Amino acid sequence: MGRSLFRRYLPFALTLPLAAWVLSCGDRDHDDGPAPLVVLAVHVPYSTGGPKPFGITHPAADLNGDGHIDLAVTHQDGTIGVLMNDGKGGFPSAVAYPLVTATDLAPYPAPAASVGRGIVAADVNGDGFRDLIAADAGKAQHSGTPGDVPGWVVVYLNNGVGVFTRMPPMAVGSRPLGFALAHLDGDALVDVVIDIEDVDGIQALGNNGDGTFTIRQTIAPILNSLSTHFPLAGDFTGDGRADILVPGNENESITLLVGAGDGTFLLNDMSRYAETLTGSVTIPLPAPFDAGPVANPTSRIDLILFELAQPKLARPHHLASADFNRDGRLDFAIANTGPSGALPRISVFMNTGTGFAEQASSAYFATNTSRATTAFVYTGDFAGPNGLAPDGLPDIVAQSGGSSLDNHLVLLVNQGPPGYIMAKAEGSPYFIGTVLTRMFATGDFNGDGKADLAVTEDAAAGRIWLLLHK
């Protein structure tokens, strides 16, 4: 019987003594396959240095060169908190940096405001140090009108020891939420794709090599994609070039934008994708997707639009990719924020080489809490189905919860052949609290060689919770 053990860090105000629960194994949630055992122990969390944290660097990275994995978070008051690891898996203090200042916002009318969203750590200028790239929505959700004020991308360059210098913020499309990082044009510099939710599109940003970016392409609106959310980069077509998947949260679609290899996505030319996968310009996509390349007359972009034909994929919000079944093709998982009133769920789609097909055992229910949503999902190798050690198969972790609801992280362990289905680790979902949780990160925080978890909590007294894998 396999085990996947985590230690959970609880609110400081509770000052609870160290305790542990050992949970019996079994197929409690009617998943196929054995469920790994999980042990949770209670301790203390860490302040993020600002209110209402939202984004957190994933994957987490060493920001000061000491060999330990650090964290950075965004706050909804327009600041970043940088938390350095104390070498023992703890984060005793946070340093705050501004995102977009009042001076930056002065030229723009109300409801312009600084609102932190996604954040990533990447070497922007090629000096070998992990810099920070943060999205600022530019205004609060549901405020103003679409496109009335810009959003922002803010780069902080790292001096190598974890001290950051802000570059001039870059105005982008309205209400960016998150990033996809990829080498879009074939050079050694990492490029960025952001969603622009207010106008149902995305923007491709080319890296200039000096800490700045240039908008290479704006695709807005994407045909039949409403409320674009966190894009995901990967070579989904198998041609060696980065493509992008974009979830349409309000109309239950996933759009695949095929990379051209020059920093943009293909304009009126699906032939390379078709030749790679099918040998023809007609690309049949298996159920539950609609088929075909769809011409967008607004942006003159050809794309493949995956529209839901069954209610398992309800309001896709966030995506994560991995080769779940070891066939050499990149698959993906979806965190769904709907339908309203249903149980929170995670969908898994396998790349068939001619499209995507939902795994037969999908969707997986994250918790038994109705009205909860699964807003964020990531992949990583946390445990094997028959032992403690990671087995080289990608597992799935997702956030599930909501305001005034029980909030959890759920771990789905890949059971391997023949079906590569996912089974909840026994003890999963892991209870975090009744305050809304947001984005989370994976990383080896305590240096034991195993993947741990850190999740942000949307509270006035900003904090992160840690789950340490034992």
FIPARO-788832 format. One record per residue (C-alpha): residue number from 0; chain; x, y, z; residue in one letter. Coordinates in steps of 0.2 Angstrom, whole numbers. Example, Ala and Ser with C-alpha at 12.3 -4.5 7.8 and 13.67 -1.06 7.14 Angstrom:
// residues 2
<pos 0&unit A&x 62&y -22&z 39&code a>
<pos 1&unit A&x 68&y -5&z 36&code s>
//
This chain:
// residues 470
<pos 0&unit A&x 0&y 0&z 0&code m>
<pos 1&unit A&x 8&y 16&z -5&code g>
<pos 2&unit A&x 8&y 32&z 5&code r>
<pos 3&unit A&x 10&y 51&z 2&code s>
<pos 4&unit A&x 13&y 60&z 18&code l>
<pos 5&unit A&x 10&y 79&z 20&code f>
<pos 6&unit A&x 13&y 90&z 35&code r>
<pos 7&unit A&x 0&y 104&z 36&code r>
<pos 8&unit A&x 4&y 121&z 44&code y>
<pos 9&unit A&x -11&y 130&z 52&code l>
<pos 10&unit A&x -15&y 147&z 58&code p>
<pos 11&unit A&x -3&y 155&z 70&code f>
<pos 12&unit A&x -16&y 162&z 81&code a>
<pos 13&unit A&x -22&y 144&z 86&code l>
<pos 14&unit A&x -5&y 140&z 94&code t>
<pos 15&unit A&x -9&y 122&z 93&code l>
<pos 16&unit A&x 3&y 109&z 99&code p>
<pos 17&unit A&x 11&y 97&z 86&code l>
<pos 18&unit A&x -2&y 83&z 82&code a>
<pos 19&unit A&x -4&y 70&z 69&code a>
<pos 20&unit A&x -18&y 60&z 62&code w>
<pos 21&unit A&x -15&y 43&z 53&code v>
<pos 22&unit A&x -29&y 40&z 41&code l>
<pos 23&unit A&x -34&y 22&z 36&code s>
<pos 24&unit A&x -32&y 17&z 18&code c>
<pos 25&unit A&x -47&y 12&z 6&code g>
<pos 26&unit A&x -57&y 17&z -9&code d>
<pos 27&unit A&x -67&y 30&z 1&code r>
<pos 28&unit A&x -71&y 40&z -14&code d>
<pos 29&unit A&x -75&y 26&z -26&code h>
<pos 30&unit A&x -60&y 29&z -37&code d>
<pos 31&unit A&x -52&y 14&z -45&code d>
<pos 32&unit A&x -35&y 8&z -38&code g>
<pos 33&unit A&x -27&y 9&z -21&code p>
<pos 34&unit A&x -27&y 25&z -12&code a>
<pos 35&unit A&x -10&y 31&z -4&code p>
<pos 36&unit A&x -10&y 34&z 15&code l>
<pos 37&unit A&x -7&y 52&z 21&code v>
<pos 38&unit A&x -2&y 59&z 38&code v>
<pos 39&unit A&x -5&y 77&z 42&code l>
<pos 40&unit A&x 3&y 86&z 56&code a>
<pos 41&unit A&x -2&y 104&z 63&code v>
<pos 42&unit A&x 10&y 119&z 65&code h>
<pos 43&unit A&x 10&y 137&z 60&code v>
<pos 44&unit A&x 8&y 147&z 44&code p>
<pos 45&unit A&x 18&y 163&z 37&code y>
<pos 46&unit A&x 13&y 180&z 33&code s>
<pos 47&unit A&x 14&y 186&z 15&code t>
<pos 48&unit A&x 17&y 204&z 20&code g>
<pos 49&unit A&x 1&y 211&z 13&code g>
<pos 50&unit A&x -18&y 209&z 12&code p>
<pos 51&unit A&x -28&y 197&z 2&code k>
<pos 52&unit A&x -14&y 187&z -8&code p>
<pos 53&unit A&x -19&y 180&z -25&code f>
<pos 54&unit A&x -4&y 174&z -35&code g>
<pos 55&unit A&x 11&y 164&z -30&code i>
<pos 56&unit A&x 26&y 159&z -40&code t>
<pos 57&unit A&x 24&y 142&z -48&code h>
<pos 58&unit A&x 35&y 132&z -49&code p>
<pos 59&unit A&x 43&y 140&z -34&code a>
<pos 60&unit A&x 61&y 145&z -37&code a>
<pos 61&unit A&x 77&y 149&z -28&code d>
<pos 62&unit A&x 77&y 168&z -28&code l>
<pos 63&unit A&x 93&y 172&z -18&code n>
<pos 64&unit A&x 105&y 159&z -23&code g>
<pos 65&unit A&x 107&y 150&z -7&code d>
<pos 66&unit A&x 100&y 133&z -14&code g>
<pos 67&unit A&x 83&y 134&z -5&code h>
<pos 68&unit A&x 66&y 137&z -13&code i>
<pos 69&unit A&x 58&y 154&z -10&code d>
<pos 70&unit A&x 41&y 161&z -14&code l>
<pos 71&unit A&x 34&y 177&z -20&code a>
<pos 72&unit A&x 15&y 182&z -20&code v>
<pos 73&unit A&x 4&y 196&z -27&code t>
<pos 74&unit A&x -8&y 205&z -16&code h>
<pos 75&unit A&x -24&y 213&z -21&code q>
<pos 76&unit A&x -19&y 230&z -14&code d>
<pos 77&unit A&x -6&y 231&z -28&code g>
<pos 78&unit A&x 10&y 224&z -19&code t>
<pos 79&unit A&x 21&y 209&z -20&code i>
<pos 80&unit A&x 28&y 200&z -5&code g>
<pos 81&unit A&x 44&y 191&z -7&code v>
<pos 82&unit A&x 47&y 177&z 6&code l>
<pos 83&unit A&x 64&y 169&z 8&code m>
<pos 84&unit A&x 66&y 152&z 14&code n>
<pos 85&unit A&x 75&y 150&z 31&code d>
<pos 86&unit A&x 83&y 134&z 25&code g>
<pos 87&unit A&x 72&y 123&z 35&code k>
<pos 88&unit A&x 56&y 125&z 25&code g>
<pos 89&unit A&x 50&y 141&z 34&code g>
<pos 90&unit A&x 47&y 158&z 28&code f>
<pos 91&unit A&x 48&y 170&z 44&code p>
<pos 92&unit A&x 47&y 186&z 35&code s>
<pos 93&unit A&x 42&y 195&z 19&code a>
<pos 94&unit A&x 48&y 210&z 9&code v>
<pos 95&unit A&x 35&y 221&z 0&code a>
<pos 96&unit A&x 37&y 229&z -17&code y>
<pos 97&unit A&x 24&y 239&z -26&code p>
<pos 98&unit A&x 16&y 234&z -43&code l>
<pos 99&unit A&x 8&y 249&z -51&code v>
<pos 100&unit A&x 9&y 265&z -42&code t>
<pos 101&unit A&x -2&y 280&z -41&code a>
<pos 102&unit A&x 10&y 289&z -53&code t>
<pos 103&unit A&x 8&y 275&z -66&code d>
<pos 104&unit A&x -11&y 276&z -64&code l>
<pos 105&unit A&x -13&y 295&z -65&code a>
<pos 106&unit A&x -16&y 296&z -84&code p>
<pos 107&unit A&x -31&y 284&z -83&code y>
<pos 108&unit A&x -48&y 287&z -76&code p>
<pos 109&unit A&x -58&y 277&z -63&code a>
<pos 110&unit A&x -59&y 263&z -60&code p>
<pos 111&unit A&x -40&y 262&z -63&code a>
<pos 112&unit A&x -32&y 253&z -48&code a>
<pos 113&unit A&x -18&y 241&z -44&code s>
<pos 114&unit A&x -24&y 224&z -41&code v>
<pos 115&unit A&x -11&y 210&z -41&code g>
<pos 116&unit A&x -15&y 194&z -50&code r>
<pos 117&unit A&x -3&y 180&z -57&code g>
<pos 118&unit A&x 16&y 180&z -54&code i>
<pos 119&unit A&x 30&y 169&z -61&code v>
<pos 120&unit A&x 48&y 168&z -58&code a>
<pos 121&unit A&x 59&y 167&z -73&code a>
<pos 122&unit A&x 76&y 173&z -80&code d>
<pos 123&unit A&x 70&y 188&z -90&code v>
<pos 124&unit A&x 87&y 196&z -95&code n>
<pos 125&unit A&x 98&y 181&z -97&code g>
<pos 126&unit A&x 109&y 184&z -82&code d>
<pos 127&unit A&x 105&y 167&z -73&code g>
<pos 128&unit A&x 95&y 174&z -59&code f>
<pos 129&unit A&x 76&y 171&z -57&code r>
<pos 130&unit A&x 67&y 188&z -60&code d>
<pos 131&unit A&x 49&y 191&z -56&code l>
<pos 132&unit A&x 35&y 194&z -69&code i>
<pos 133&unit A&x 18&y 200&z -61&code a>
<pos 134&unit A&x 1&y 203&z -69&code a>
<pos 135&unit A&x -9&y 218&z -62&code d>
<pos 136&unit A&x -27&y 218&z -67&code a>
<pos 137&unit A&x -28&y 237&z -68&code g>
<pos 138&unit A&x -45&y 237&z -60&code k>
<pos 139&unit A&x -56&y 227&z -49&code a>
<pos 140&unit A&x -67&y 213&z -55&code q>
<pos 141&unit A&x -84&y 218&z -62&code h>
<pos 142&unit A&x -79&y 237&z -62&code s>
<pos 143&unit A&x -80&y 249&z -76&code g>
<pos 144&unit A&x -83&y 243&z -94&code t>
<pos 145&unit A&x -73&y 231&z -105&code p>
<pos 146&unit A&x -56&y 239&z -111&code g>
<pos 147&unit A&x -59&y 256&z -102&code d>
<pos 148&unit A&x -42&y 255&z -93&code v>
<pos 149&unit A&x -26&y 245&z -96&code p>
<pos 150&unit A&x -19&y 230&z -86&code g>
<pos 151&unit A&x -1&y 229&z -83&code w>
<pos 152&unit A&x 14&y 218&z -84&code v>
<pos 153&unit A&x 27&y 222&z -71&code v>
<pos 154&unit A&x 45&y 215&z -71&code v>
<pos 155&unit A&x 56&y 215&z -56&code y>
<pos 156&unit A&x 75&y 211&z -60&code l>
<pos 157&unit A&x 84&y 201&z -47&code n>
<pos 158&unit A&x 102&y 206&z -43&code n>
<pos 159&unit A&x 106&y 188&z -38&code g>
<pos 160&unit A&x 104&y 189&z -20&code v>
<pos 161&unit A&x 86&y 191&z -19&code g>
<pos 162&unit A&x 85&y 210&z -20&code v>
<pos 163&unit A&x 73&y 216&z -34&code f>
<pos 164&unit A&x 73&y 232&z -45&code t>
<pos 165&unit A&x 56&y 237&z -53&code r>
<pos 166&unit A&x 56&y 240&z -72&code m>
<pos 167&unit A&x 44&y 253&z -79&code p>
<pos 168&unit A&x 27&y 244&z -79&code p>
<pos 169&unit A&x 21&y 239&z -96&code m>
<pos 170&unit A&x 3&y 243&z -101&code a>
<pos 171&unit A&x -6&y 228&z -109&code v>
<pos 172&unit A&x -24&y 223&z -113&code g>
<pos 173&unit A&x -38&y 225&z -100&code s>
<pos 174&unit A&x -38&y 214&z -84&code r>
<pos 175&unit A&x -24&y 201&z -87&code p>
<pos 176&unit A&x -25&y 187&z -74&code l>
<pos 177&unit A&x -10&y 175&z -78&code g>
<pos 178&unit A&x 4&y 170&z -88&code f>
<pos 179&unit A&x 10&y 156&z -100&code a>
<pos 180&unit A&x 29&y 156&z -102&code l>
<pos 181&unit A&x 37&y 149&z -117&code a>
<pos 182&unit A&x 50&y 151&z -130&code h>
<pos 183&unit A&x 39&y 158&z -144&code l>
<pos 184&unit A&x 52&y 163&z -157&code d>
<pos 185&unit A&x 66&y 151&z -155&code g>
<pos 186&unit A&x 79&y 161&z -146&code d>
<pos 187&unit A&x 85&y 158&z -128&code a>
<pos 188&unit A&x 74&y 171&z -120&code l>
<pos 189&unit A&x 58&y 167&z -112&code v>
<pos 190&unit A&x 43&y 175&z -119&code d>
<pos 191&unit A&x 26&y 178&z -111&code v>
<pos 192&unit A&x 7&y 175&z -116&code v>
<pos 193&unit A&x -6&y 184&z -105&code i>
<pos 194&unit A&x -24&y 183&z -105&code d>
<pos 195&unit A&x -34&y 199&z -107&code i>
<pos 196&unit A&x -51&y 194&z -99&code e>
<pos 197&unit A&x -61&y 210&z -102&code d>
<pos 198&unit A&x -60&y 208&z -121&code v>
<pos 199&unit A&x -59&y 189&z -122&code d>
<pos 200&unit A&x -42&y 187&z -129&code g>
<pos 201&unit A&x -23&y 185&z -127&code i>
<pos 202&unit A&x -7&y 195&z -130&code q>
<pos 203&unit A&x 10&y 187&z -135&code a>
<pos 204&unit A&x 24&y 197&z -128&code l>
<pos 205&unit A&x 41&y 195&z -135&code g>
<pos 206&unit A&x 56&y 197&z -123&code n>
<pos 207&unit A&x 69&y 211&z -128&code n>
<pos 208&unit A&x 82&y 204&z -117&code g>
<pos 209&unit A&x 84&y 219&z -106&code d>
<pos 210&unit A&x 70&y 216&z -94&code g>
<pos 211&unit A&x 57&y 223&z -105&code t>
<pos 212&unit A&x 44&y 215&z -117&code f>
<pos 213&unit A&x 36&y 220&z -134&code t>
<pos 214&unit A&x 18&y 216&z -139&code i>
<pos 215&unit A&x 20&y 204&z -154&code r>
<pos 216&unit A&x 2&y 200&z -156&code q>
<pos 217&unit A&x -15&y 203&z -149&code t>
<pos 218&unit A&x -29&y 191&z -153&code i>
<pos 219&unit A&x -45&y 198&z -146&code a>
<pos 220&unit A&x -58&y 193&z -146&code p>
<pos 221&unit A&x -55&y 174&z -148&code i>
<pos 222&unit A&x -70&y 167&z -158&code l>
<pos 223&unit A&x -82&y 159&z -146&code n>
<pos 224&unit A&x -71&y 161&z -131&code s>
<pos 225&unit A&x -79&y 172&z -117&code l>
<pos 226&unit A&x -69&y 178&z -102&code s>
<pos 227&unit A&x -52&y 171&z -107&code t>
<pos 228&unit A&x -43&y 165&z -92&code h>
<pos 229&unit A&x -25&y 158&z -87&code f>
<pos 230&unit A&x -17&y 152&z -104&code p>
<pos 231&unit A&x -6&y 137&z -104&code l>
<pos 232&unit A&x 9&y 134&z -115&code a>
<pos 233&unit A&x 16&y 118&z -122&code g>
<pos 234&unit A&x 20&y 109&z -138&code d>
<pos 235&unit A&x 2&y 101&z -140&code f>
<pos 236&unit A&x 4&y 98&z -159&code t>
<pos 237&unit A&x 21&y 89&z -158&code g>
<pos 238&unit A&x 30&y 100&z -170&code d>
<pos 239&unit A&x 43&y 107&z -158&code g>
<pos 240&unit A&x 35&y 124&z -157&code r>
<pos 241&unit A&x 25&y 131&z -142&code a>
<pos 242&unit A&x 6&y 132&z -144&code d>
<pos 243&unit A&x -6&y 139&z -131&code i>
<pos 244&unit A&x -22&y 133&z -124&code l>
<pos 245&unit A&x -34&y 146&z -118&code v>
<pos 246&unit A&x -49&y 142&z -107&code p>
<pos 247&unit A&x -65&y 152&z -110&code g>
<pos 248&unit A&x -73&y 152&z -93&code n>
<pos 249&unit A&x -90&y 159&z -97&code e>
<pos 250&unit A&x -94&y 148&z -113&code n>
<pos 251&unit A&x -86&y 132&z -108&code e>
<pos 252&unit A&x -73&y 131&z -122&code s>
<pos 253&unit A&x -54&y 127&z -124&code i>
<pos 254&unit A&x -45&y 136&z -138&code t>
<pos 255&unit A&x -29&y 129&z -146&code l>
<pos 256&unit A&x -18&y 143&z -154&code l>
<pos 257&unit A&x -5&y 135&z -164&code v>
<pos 258&unit A&x 12&y 143&z -163&code g>
<pos 259&unit A&x 21&y 149&z -179&code a>
<pos 260&unit A&x 38&y 149&z -171&code g>
<pos 261&unit A&x 41&y 167&z -174&code d>
<pos 262&unit A&x 33&y 174&z -158&code g>
<pos 263&unit A&x 15&y 174&z -165&code t>
<pos 264&unit A&x 2&y 161&z -168&code f>
<pos 265&unit A&x -3&y 155&z -186&code l>
<pos 266&unit A&x -13&y 167&z -197&code l>
<pos 267&unit A&x -24&y 158&z -209&code n>
<pos 268&unit A&x -13&y 143&z -210&code d>
<pos 269&unit A&x -17&y 127&z -202&code m>
<pos 270&unit A&x -8&y 116&z -214&code s>
<pos 271&unit A&x 8&y 113&z -203&code r>
<pos 272&unit A&x -3&y 107&z -189&code y>
<pos 273&unit A&x -14&y 96&z -201&code a>
<pos 274&unit A&x 1&y 88&z -209&code e>
<pos 275&unit A&x 9&y 84&z -193&code t>
<pos 276&unit A&x -6&y 76&z -186&code l>
<pos 277&unit A&x -17&y 69&z -199&code t>
<pos 278&unit A&x -10&y 72&z -217&code g>
<pos 279&unit A&x -24&y 83&z -222&code s>
<pos 280&unit A&x -31&y 100&z -219&code v>
<pos 281&unit A&x -47&y 93&z -210&code t>
<pos 282&unit A&x -44&y 89&z -192&code i>
<pos 283&unit A&x -57&y 78&z -185&code p>
<pos 284&unit A&x -58&y 80&z -166&code l>
<pos 285&unit A&x -66&y 66&z -156&code p>
<pos 286&unit A&x -80&y 69&z -144&code a>
<pos 287&unit A&x -83&y 78&z -133&code p>
<pos 288&unit A&x -76&y 92&z -144&code f>
<pos 289&unit A&x -83&y 100&z -159&code d>
<pos 290&unit A&x -72&y 98&z -174&code a>
<pos 291&unit A&x -62&y 109&z -185&code g>
<pos 292&unit A&x -51&y 124&z -188&code p>
<pos 293&unit A&x -62&y 140&z -186&code v>
<pos 294&unit A&x -58&y 156&z -195&code a>
<pos 295&unit A&x -59&y 171&z -184&code n>
<pos 296&unit A&x -64&y 186&z -195&code p>
<pos 297&unit A&x -60&y 199&z -182&code t>
<pos 298&unit A&x -42&y 194&z -179&code s>
<pos 299&unit A&x -39&y 184&z -194&code r>
<pos 300&unit A&x -33&y 170&z -184&code i>
<pos 301&unit A&x -36&y 152&z -188&code d>
<pos 302&unit A&x -38&y 140&z -173&code l>
<pos 303&unit A&x -45&y 124&z -166&code i>
<pos 304&unit A&x -60&y 127&z -155&code l>
<pos 305&unit A&x -64&y 114&z -142&code f>
<pos 306&unit A&x -82&y 116&z -136&code e>
<pos 307&unit A&x -90&y 106&z -123&code l>
<pos 308&unit A&x -102&y 93&z -129&code a>
<pos 309&unit A&x -106&y 86&z -111&code q>
<pos 310&unit A&x -107&y 95&z -94&code p>
<pos 311&unit A&x -91&y 88&z -87&code k>
<pos 312&unit A&x -81&y 103&z -93&code l>
<pos 313&unit A&x -90&y 117&z -84&code a>
<pos 314&unit A&x -83&y 134&z -84&code r>
<pos 315&unit A&x -64&y 130&z -87&code p>
<pos 316&unit A&x -53&y 142&z -77&code h>
<pos 317&unit A&x -36&y 135&z -75&code h>
<pos 318&unit A&x -25&y 122&z -85&code l>
<pos 319&unit A&x -10&y 111&z -81&code a>
<pos 320&unit A&x -1&y 100&z -94&code s>
<pos 321&unit A&x 9&y 83&z -93&code a>
<pos 322&unit A&x 11&y 67&z -102&code d>
<pos 323&unit A&x -1&y 57&z -91&code f>
<pos 324&unit A&x 0&y 41&z -100&code n>
<pos 325&unit A&x 18&y 41&z -106&code r>
<pos 326&unit A&x 14&y 41&z -125&code d>
<pos 327&unit A&x 25&y 56&z -129&code g>
<pos 328&unit A&x 10&y 68&z -132&code r>
<pos 329&unit A&x 6&y 82&z -120&code l>
<pos 330&unit A&x -11&y 80&z -111&code d>
<pos 331&unit A&x -19&y 93&z -100&code f>
<pos 332&unit A&x -30&y 94&z -84&code a>
<pos 333&unit A&x -43&y 107&z -81&code i>
<pos 334&unit A&x -49&y 115&z -65&code a>
<pos 335&unit A&x -68&y 120&z -67&code n>
<pos 336&unit A&x -77&y 133&z -58&code t>
<pos 337&unit A&x -94&y 127&z -62&code g>
<pos 338&unit A&x -108&y 122&z -65&code p>
<pos 339&unit A&x -116&y 132&z -51&code s>
<pos 340&unit A&x -121&y 121&z -36&code g>
<pos 341&unit A&x -113&y 106&z -43&code a>
<pos 342&unit A&x -98&y 97&z -34&code l>
<pos 343&unit A&x -81&y 104&z -39&code p>
<pos 344&unit A&x -72&y 94&z -52&code r>
<pos 345&unit A&x -56&y 91&z -62&code i>
<pos 346&unit A&x -56&y 86&z -80&code s>
<pos 347&unit A&x -42&y 76&z -89&code v>
<pos 348&unit A&x -40&y 76&z -108&code f>
<pos 349&unit A&x -28&y 65&z -117&code m>
<pos 350&unit A&x -19&y 70&z -133&code n>
<pos 351&unit A&x -24&y 57&z -146&code t>
<pos 352&unit A&x -12&y 65&z -159&code g>
<pos 353&unit A&x -27&y 71&z -169&code t>
<pos 354&unit A&x -36&y 80&z -155&code g>
<pos 355&unit A&x -40&y 78&z -137&code f>
<pos 356&unit A&x -52&y 65&z -129&code a>
<pos 357&unit A&x -58&y 66&z -111&code e>
<pos 358&unit A&x -52&y 52&z -101&code q>
<pos 359&unit A&x -65&y 39&z -98&code a>
<pos 360&unit A&x -64&y 41&z -79&code s>
<pos 361&unit A&x -65&y 60&z -79&code s>
<pos 362&unit A&x -71&y 71&z -72&code a>
<pos 363&unit A&x -64&y 68&z -54&code y>
<pos 364&unit A&x -73&y 76&z -40&code f>
<pos 365&unit A&x -62&y 86&z -29&code a>
<pos 366&unit A&x -73&y 87&z -13&code t>
<pos 367&unit A&x -91&y 83&z -8&code n>
<pos 368&unit A&x -94&y 102&z -4&code t>
<pos 369&unit A&x -108&y 108&z -16&code s>
<pos 370&unit A&x -105&y 126&z -22&code r>
<pos 371&unit A&x -86&y 124&z -20&code a>
<pos 372&unit A&x -76&y 127&z -36&code t>
<pos 373&unit A&x -59&y 120&z -42&code t>
<pos 374&unit A&x -51&y 136&z -48&code a>
<pos 375&unit A&x -32&y 131&z -50&code f>
<pos 376&unit A&x -23&y 115&z -54&code v>
<pos 377&unit A&x -5&y 109&z -56&code y>
<pos 378&unit A&x 4&y 93&z -60&code t>
<pos 379&unit A&x 19&y 85&z -52&code g>
<pos 380&unit A&x 26&y 68&z -46&code d>
<pos 381&unit A&x 21&y 67&z -28&code f>
<pos 382&unit A&x 19&y 48&z -25&code a>
<pos 383&unit A&x 17&y 31&z -34&code g>
<pos 384&unit A&x 2&y 21&z -31&code p>
<pos 385&unit A&x 12&y 7&z -23&code n>
<pos 386&unit A&x 25&y 16&z -13&code g>
<pos 387&unit A&x 31&y 32&z -5&code l>
<pos 388&unit A&x 44&y 36&z -18&code a>
<pos 389&unit A&x 38&y 46&z -34&code p>
<pos 390&unit A&x 37&y 35&z -48&code d>
<pos 391&unit A&x 39&y 46&z -63&code g>
<pos 392&unit A&x 21&y 48&z -67&code l>
<pos 393&unit A&x 13&y 65&z -66&code p>
<pos 394&unit A&x 0&y 67&z -53&code d>
<pos 395&unit A&x -13&y 81&z -51&code i>
<pos 396&unit A&x -15&y 94&z -37&code v>
<pos 397&unit A&x -30&y 106&z -37&code a>
<pos 398&unit A&x -37&y 119&z -26&code q>
<pos 399&unit A&x -56&y 118&z -21&code s>
<pos 400&unit A&x -66&y 129&z -11&code g>
<pos 401&unit A&x -75&y 146&z -10&code g>
<pos 402&unit A&x -80&y 160&z 1&code s>
<pos 403&unit A&x -87&y 155&z 18&code s>
<pos 404&unit A&x -85&y 136&z 13&code l>
<pos 405&unit A&x -72&y 123&z 17&code d>
<pos 406&unit A&x -57&y 125&z 7&code n>
<pos 407&unit A&x -45&y 111&z 2&code h>
<pos 408&unit A&x -31&y 105&z -9&code l>
<pos 409&unit A&x -34&y 88&z -17&code v>
<pos 410&unit A&x -21&y 76&z -23&code l>
<pos 411&unit A&x -25&y 64&z -37&code l>
<pos 412&unit A&x -11&y 50&z -39&code v>
<pos 413&unit A&x -8&y 43&z -56&code n>
<pos 414&unit A&x -12&y 24&z -55&code q>
<pos 415&unit A&x -2&y 20&z -71&code g>
<pos 416&unit A&x -6&y 7&z -84&code p>
<pos 417&unit A&x -17&y 2&z -91&code p>
<pos 418&unit A&x -29&y 16&z -89&code g>
<pos 419&unit A&x -18&y 30&z -80&code y>
<pos 420&unit A&x -33&y 35&z -70&code i>
<pos 421&unit A&x -32&y 46&z -55&code m>
<pos 422&unit A&x -36&y 41&z -37&code a>
<pos 423&unit A&x -37&y 52&z -22&code k>
<pos 424&unit A&x -23&y 50&z -10&code a>
<pos 425&unit A&x -31&y 44&z 6&code e>
<pos 426&unit A&x -33&y 59&z 17&code g>
<pos 427&unit A&x -36&y 70&z 2&code s>
<pos 428&unit A&x -43&y 83&z 1&code p>
<pos 429&unit A&x -33&y 92&z 14&code y>
<pos 430&unit A&x -43&y 104&z 24&code f>
<pos 431&unit A&x -35&y 122&z 23&code i>
<pos 432&unit A&x -49&y 132&z 32&code g>
<pos 433&unit A&x -65&y 142&z 29&code t>
<pos 434&unit A&x -57&y 157&z 21&code v>
<pos 435&unit A&x -56&y 157&z 2&code l>
<pos 436&unit A&x -39&y 150&z -5&code t>
<pos 437&unit A&x -32&y 156&z -21&code r>
<pos 438&unit A&x -17&y 151&z -31&code m>
<pos 439&unit A&x -4&y 138&z -25&code f>
<pos 440&unit A&x 14&y 132&z -29&code a>
<pos 441&unit A&x 24&y 116&z -28&code t>
<pos 442&unit A&x 42&y 115&z -23&code g>
<pos 443&unit A&x 54&y 106&z -12&code d>
<pos 444&unit A&x 53&y 119&z 3&code f>
<pos 445&unit A&x 62&y 109&z 16&code n>
<pos 446&unit A&x 76&y 101&z 5&code g>
<pos 447&unit A&x 71&y 83&z 7&code d>
<pos 448&unit A&x 69&y 79&z -11&code g>
<pos 449&unit A&x 50&y 78&z -11&code k>
<pos 450&unit A&x 37&y 90&z -18&code a>
<pos 451&unit A&x 28&y 101&z -6&code d>
<pos 452&unit A&x 13&y 113&z -7&code l>
<pos 453&unit A&x 11&y 131&z -3&code a>
<pos 454&unit A&x -7&y 140&z -5&code v>
<pos 455&unit A&x -12&y 158&z -3&code t>
<pos 456&unit A&x -27&y 162&z 8&code e>
<pos 457&unit A&x -38&y 177&z 3&code d>
<pos 458&unit A&x -38&y 186&z 20&code a>
<pos 459&unit A&x -35&y 203&z 26&code a>
<pos 460&unit A&x -21&y 196&z 36&code a>
<pos 461&unit A&x -12&y 188&z 21&code g>
<pos 462&unit A&x -4&y 172&z 24&code r>
<pos 463&unit A&x 1&y 156&z 15&code i>
<pos 464&unit A&x -2&y 138&z 21&code w>
<pos 465&unit A&x 11&y 125&z 19&code l>
<pos 466&unit A&x 9&y 106&z 16&code l>
<pos 467&unit A&x 26&y 97&z 18&code l>
<pos 468&unit A&x 28&y 80&z 10&code h>
<pos 469&unit A&x 35&y 68&z 22&code k>
//
